[in-house]
């Protein structure tokens, strides 16, 4: 987590730097009563920085809108900062609190409906209840899908117990955004190297592996229209497509298509926390630019840096516009594509 420049105060309408408007997919908030869940992921962060980020997570006004305007974000799809109820062991409590978080977010969106959209927070502990909650949020609040913060107490999303949620998400056309979380147990290879924990490397390994479980389990054969989103330009998956296909064949993995086909067709990726040309160039070439979308990862990354990165990429202007706005506009039905 880096120190964040929150940008200017609220000015009506988005400032479109270099004329490029943006939709941002991974922008976080905290609902009342969820700070204790989130605190566990930032226990090693400097207290002053923690207080600064906490303030921005709870704000839906001047700080957040100012950051959006400074970086050219027209619409932000907001999601609860993890892990939330993914780590709650009481199923009834998890289900109730997820609904509370979604009601809270819907209330905040209603105050700025032209600037905010939402991803539902779901208690995967009870997949049927989570499916019902997803449908409620999509139907009543026009949420774009759901953000799942990794495994749920060791339950990964390829487990058959989660099929009711996937079935409903597919029927609704709702995206499931898989966000990083701590692994079930610490990785011994990282012992003694605090700097490699969590956001540096540990979360990438955990989240990329989680996504590969979905591919290699045949989940996308069962739910061929399901759509998964990954941040950080795909958690290194675009770099490894040939290898996945080659080793799947070697080990006799039984799927209807190659692993790379599912990654290209069922997965979209965002730029969150990955503001460098080389990885986005790889993602575009590996997946096709129509599967790459913009995210600032507010407030954990500097929105000004994120916006400047997008504006200055040495890519065809039409490709830039699609990644910054049009791809998300089409996928989620937000605004009008150019």
C-alpha positions as CSV (number, residue, x, y, z in Angstrom):
1,X,0.0,0.0,0.0
2,X,1.4,3.4,-1.0
3,X,0.7,6.9,0.2
4,X,-2.1,8.3,-2.0
5,X,-2.6,11.8,-3.3
6,X,-6.3,12.2,-3.1
7,X,-6.5,14.9,-5.7
8,X,-8.6,18.1,-5.8
9,X,-12.0,18.8,-4.3
10,X,-15.3,18.0,-6.0
11,X,-16.0,19.8,-9.3
12,X,-19.2,18.8,-11.2
13,X,-18.5,16.4,-14.0
14,X,-15.3,14.4,-14.6
15,X,-12.1,16.1,-15.7
16,X,-11.1,14.1,-18.7
17,X,-7.3,14.3,-18.8
18,X,-6.2,14.3,-22.5
19,X,-9.9,13.9,-23.4
20,X,-10.0,10.3,-22.2
21,X,-12.9,9.4,-20.0
22,X,-12.6,6.2,-17.8
23,X,-14.6,3.6,-16.0
24,X,-12.8,2.1,-13.1
25,X,-13.6,-1.4,-11.9
26,X,-11.7,-2.0,-8.7
27,X,-12.3,1.0,-6.4
28,X,-12.8,0.2,-2.7
29,X,-14.9,1.4,0.2
30,X,-15.6,0.3,3.8
31,X,-19.1,0.0,5.2
32,X,-19.7,0.6,8.9
33,X,-18.8,-2.4,11.1
34,X,-16.4,-3.9,8.5
35,X,-13.1,-2.2,9.7
36,X,-12.1,-5.2,11.9
37,X,-12.2,-7.6,9.0
38,X,-10.1,-5.3,6.8
39,X,-7.6,-4.4,9.6
40,X,-6.1,-7.9,9.5
41,X,-4.8,-7.2,6.0
42,X,-3.0,-4.0,6.9
43,X,-1.7,-4.9,10.4
44,X,1.9,-4.2,9.3
45,X,1.1,-0.8,7.7
46,X,2.4,2.5,9.2
47,X,-0.4,3.9,11.5
48,X,-0.4,7.3,9.8
49,X,-0.8,5.7,6.4
50,X,-3.5,3.4,7.8
51,X,-5.5,6.3,9.1
52,X,-5.2,8.1,5.8
53,X,-6.4,5.2,3.7
54,X,-9.2,4.4,6.2
55,X,-10.5,7.9,5.8
56,X,-10.6,7.6,2.1
57,X,-12.3,4.2,2.2
58,X,-15.1,5.6,4.2
59,X,-15.5,8.7,2.1
60,X,-18.0,9.0,-0.8
61,X,-17.7,12.7,-1.3
62,X,-14.9,15.2,-1.7
63,X,-11.9,12.9,-1.4
64,X,-13.2,10.1,-3.7
65,X,-14.8,12.4,-6.3
66,X,-11.8,14.6,-6.3
67,X,-9.5,11.7,-7.0
68,X,-11.9,10.5,-9.8
69,X,-12.0,13.9,-11.4
70,X,-8.2,14.4,-11.3
71,X,-7.6,11.1,-13.0
72,X,-10.5,11.3,-15.5
73,X,-12.8,8.6,-14.0
74,X,-16.4,9.2,-15.1
75,X,-17.8,6.1,-13.3
76,X,-16.3,4.0,-10.4
77,X,-17.6,0.5,-9.7
78,X,-17.3,0.3,-5.9
79,X,-16.5,-2.8,-3.9
80,X,-16.0,-3.6,-0.2
81,X,-12.4,-3.7,0.9
82,X,-11.6,-7.3,1.6
83,X,-11.7,-9.8,3.1
84,X,-15.1,-8.9,4.6
85,X,-17.3,-11.8,5.4
86,X,-15.2,-14.2,3.5
87,X,-13.4,-14.8,6.8
88,X,-16.5,-15.0,8.9
89,X,-17.2,-18.5,10.4
90,X,-20.8,-17.9,11.5
91,X,-22.8,-18.5,8.3
92,X,-25.9,-16.6,9.5
93,X,-23.7,-13.6,10.5
94,X,-21.9,-13.6,7.2
95,X,-25.1,-13.7,5.2
96,X,-26.7,-10.9,7.3
97,X,-23.6,-8.7,7.2
98,X,-23.1,-9.1,3.5
99,X,-26.7,-7.9,2.9
100,X,-26.1,-4.9,5.3
101,X,-22.9,-3.9,3.3
102,X,-24.9,-4.1,0.0
103,X,-27.7,-2.0,1.4
104,X,-25.2,0.6,2.6
105,X,-23.4,0.7,-0.8
106,X,-26.8,1.1,-2.6
107,X,-27.6,4.0,-0.4
108,X,-24.3,5.8,-1.2
109,X,-24.7,5.1,-4.9
110,X,-28.2,6.6,-4.8
111,X,-26.6,9.9,-3.8
112,X,-24.2,9.9,-6.8
113,X,-25.9,7.6,-9.4
114,X,-24.1,9.2,-12.3
115,X,-20.7,8.5,-10.8
116,X,-21.0,5.3,-8.8
117,X,-22.0,1.7,-9.5
118,X,-21.4,-1.4,-7.3
119,X,-20.2,-4.9,-7.0
120,X,-22.1,-7.0,-4.4
121,X,-20.5,-8.4,-1.3
122,X,-21.5,-12.1,-0.9
123,X,-21.3,-14.7,1.8
124,X,-20.2,-17.7,-0.2
125,X,-20.5,-19.9,2.9
126,X,-24.1,-20.4,1.8
127,X,-24.0,-20.4,-2.0
128,X,-27.8,-20.5,-2.5
129,X,-28.2,-17.5,-0.2
130,X,-25.3,-15.8,-2.0
131,X,-27.0,-16.4,-5.3
132,X,-30.2,-14.9,-4.0
133,X,-28.3,-11.9,-2.7
134,X,-26.5,-11.4,-6.0
135,X,-29.8,-11.5,-7.8
136,X,-31.3,-8.9,-5.4
137,X,-28.4,-6.6,-5.9
138,X,-28.5,-6.9,-9.7
139,X,-32.2,-6.5,-9.8
140,X,-32.9,-3.9,-7.2
141,X,-29.6,-1.9,-7.2
142,X,-28.4,-2.5,-10.7
143,X,-25.1,-3.8,-9.4
144,X,-22.6,-5.0,-12.0
145,X,-21.9,-8.4,-10.4
146,X,-20.0,-9.3,-7.3
147,X,-16.5,-9.1,-5.9
148,X,-15.3,-12.3,-4.0
149,X,-12.3,-11.8,-1.8
150,X,-10.5,-15.1,-2.5
151,X,-11.4,-18.3,-0.7
152,X,-14.1,-18.4,2.0
153,X,-12.5,-20.1,5.0
154,X,-10.7,-22.5,2.6
155,X,-13.6,-23.0,0.2
156,X,-12.5,-22.1,-3.3
157,X,-14.9,-21.1,-6.1
158,X,-14.4,-24.3,-8.1
159,X,-16.0,-26.3,-5.3
160,X,-19.4,-27.9,-6.4
161,X,-20.9,-26.3,-3.3
162,X,-20.5,-23.0,-5.1
163,X,-22.2,-24.1,-8.3
164,X,-25.6,-22.4,-7.3
165,X,-23.8,-19.1,-7.2
166,X,-22.2,-19.6,-10.6
167,X,-25.4,-20.8,-12.1
168,X,-27.2,-17.6,-11.0
169,X,-24.3,-15.3,-12.0
170,X,-24.3,-16.9,-15.5
171,X,-28.1,-16.5,-15.8
172,X,-27.9,-12.8,-14.7
173,X,-24.9,-12.0,-16.9
174,X,-23.2,-10.9,-13.7
175,X,-19.4,-10.7,-13.5
176,X,-17.6,-12.3,-10.6
177,X,-14.5,-10.3,-9.8
178,X,-11.9,-12.4,-7.9
179,X,-9.9,-10.2,-5.6
180,X,-6.7,-11.2,-3.7
181,X,-6.8,-12.5,-0.2
182,X,-4.4,-14.3,2.2
183,X,-3.8,-17.9,1.5
184,X,-5.3,-20.6,3.7
185,X,-1.9,-21.0,5.4
186,X,1.4,-19.1,5.0
187,X,3.7,-20.0,2.2
188,X,6.9,-21.5,3.6
189,X,8.9,-20.3,0.7
190,X,8.2,-16.7,1.8
191,X,9.2,-17.3,5.5
192,X,11.5,-14.6,6.7
193,X,10.7,-12.2,3.7
194,X,8.1,-9.9,4.9
195,X,8.5,-7.8,1.8
196,X,7.2,-10.6,-0.3
197,X,4.0,-11.1,1.6
198,X,0.5,-10.1,0.6
199,X,0.4,-7.5,-2.2
200,X,4.0,-7.9,-3.3
201,X,3.8,-11.5,-4.4
202,X,1.8,-13.8,-2.0
203,X,-1.6,-12.5,-3.2
204,X,-0.6,-12.9,-6.8
205,X,0.3,-16.6,-6.4
206,X,-2.8,-17.2,-4.3
207,X,-5.2,-15.4,-6.7
208,X,-3.7,-16.7,-9.9
209,X,-3.8,-20.2,-8.6
210,X,-7.4,-19.8,-7.5
211,X,-8.3,-18.6,-11.1
212,X,-6.5,-21.6,-12.6
213,X,-8.5,-23.9,-10.4
214,X,-11.6,-22.6,-12.1
215,X,-10.1,-23.2,-15.5
216,X,-8.6,-26.7,-14.8
217,X,-11.7,-27.9,-12.9
218,X,-13.9,-27.6,-15.9
219,X,-16.0,-24.9,-14.3
220,X,-16.2,-23.0,-17.6
221,X,-17.4,-26.1,-19.4
222,X,-20.2,-26.4,-16.9
223,X,-20.9,-22.6,-17.1
224,X,-19.7,-21.5,-20.5
225,X,-21.1,-18.0,-20.3
226,X,-19.7,-17.3,-16.8
227,X,-17.4,-14.2,-16.7
228,X,-14.5,-13.8,-14.2
229,X,-12.5,-10.6,-13.7
230,X,-9.0,-10.5,-12.4
231,X,-7.0,-7.4,-11.3
232,X,-3.3,-6.7,-11.7
233,X,-3.5,-7.5,-15.4
234,X,-4.5,-11.1,-14.8
235,X,-2.3,-12.1,-11.9
236,X,0.5,-13.3,-14.4
237,X,-1.8,-15.7,-16.3
238,X,-1.5,-13.9,-19.7
239,X,2.3,-14.5,-19.5
240,X,1.8,-18.3,-19.1
241,X,-0.8,-19.3,-21.7
242,X,1.4,-21.5,-23.8
243,X,2.7,-23.3,-20.7
244,X,-0.8,-24.0,-19.4
245,X,-1.8,-25.6,-22.7
246,X,1.4,-27.6,-23.0
247,X,1.3,-29.0,-19.4
248,X,-2.4,-29.7,-19.5
249,X,-1.8,-31.9,-22.5
250,X,1.2,-33.5,-20.8
251,X,-0.8,-34.4,-17.7
252,X,-3.9,-35.5,-19.4
253,X,-6.2,-32.7,-18.2
254,X,-9.7,-33.4,-19.6
255,X,-11.3,-30.2,-20.8
256,X,-13.4,-29.4,-23.9
257,X,-10.9,-26.7,-24.9
258,X,-7.4,-25.6,-24.2
259,X,-6.9,-23.7,-20.9
260,X,-5.8,-20.6,-22.8
261,X,-9.2,-20.6,-24.6
262,X,-11.1,-20.3,-21.3
263,X,-8.7,-17.6,-20.1
264,X,-9.2,-15.6,-23.3
265,X,-13.0,-16.1,-23.5
266,X,-14.2,-16.3,-19.9
267,X,-11.8,-14.0,-18.1
268,X,-11.3,-10.2,-18.3
269,X,-8.5,-8.4,-16.6
270,X,-8.0,-4.9,-15.2
271,X,-5.0,-2.6,-14.8
272,X,-5.4,-2.3,-11.0
273,X,-2.0,-2.0,-9.3
274,X,-0.1,-2.6,-12.5
275,X,0.9,0.7,-14.1
276,X,3.6,-0.5,-16.5
277,X,3.7,-0.8,-20.2
278,X,5.3,-4.2,-20.5
279,X,2.6,-6.2,-18.7
280,X,-0.3,-4.4,-20.3
281,X,1.3,-5.0,-23.7
282,X,1.6,-8.7,-22.9
283,X,-2.1,-8.8,-21.7
284,X,-3.3,-7.1,-24.8
285,X,-1.3,-9.4,-27.1
286,X,-2.3,-12.5,-25.2
287,X,-6.0,-11.9,-24.5
288,X,-7.0,-9.2,-27.0
289,X,-7.4,-5.6,-25.9
290,X,-11.2,-6.0,-25.6
291,X,-10.6,-8.2,-22.5
292,X,-8.5,-5.5,-20.8
293,X,-10.1,-2.7,-18.7
294,X,-9.1,0.1,-16.5
295,X,-8.9,0.2,-12.7
296,X,-7.1,2.6,-10.3
297,X,-7.4,0.4,-7.2
298,X,-8.4,3.5,-5.1
299,X,-7.3,4.2,-2.3
300,X,-4.5,1.6,-2.3
301,X,-2.8,3.1,-5.4
302,X,-2.2,6.7,-6.4
303,X,-5.2,7.6,-8.7
304,X,-3.2,10.4,-10.4
305,X,-0.4,8.0,-11.3
306,X,-3.0,5.4,-12.5
307,X,-4.7,8.0,-14.7
308,X,-1.5,9.4,-16.1
309,X,-0.3,5.9,-17.0
310,X,-3.5,5.2,-19.0
311,X,-3.4,8.6,-20.7
312,X,0.2,8.2,-21.8
313,X,0.3,4.6,-23.0
314,X,1.9,4.4,-26.5
315,X,-1.1,2.6,-28.0
316,X,-3.6,3.2,-30.8
317,X,-6.1,5.8,-29.6
318,X,-9.0,3.5,-30.3
319,X,-7.4,0.7,-28.2
320,X,-6.8,3.2,-25.4
321,X,-10.5,4.3,-25.5
322,X,-11.7,0.8,-25.4
323,X,-9.5,-0.2,-22.4
324,X,-10.3,3.1,-20.5
325,X,-14.0,3.1,-21.1
326,X,-15.7,1.3,-24.0
327,X,-15.0,-2.3,-22.9
328,X,-16.5,-1.8,-19.5
329,X,-19.3,0.3,-20.9
330,X,-20.3,-2.6,-23.1
331,X,-19.8,-5.3,-20.5
332,X,-21.8,-3.5,-17.7
333,X,-24.1,-1.3,-19.7
334,X,-22.7,1.9,-18.4
335,X,-23.0,5.1,-20.5
336,X,-22.4,5.0,-24.2
337,X,-19.4,3.6,-26.1
338,X,-17.6,5.9,-28.4
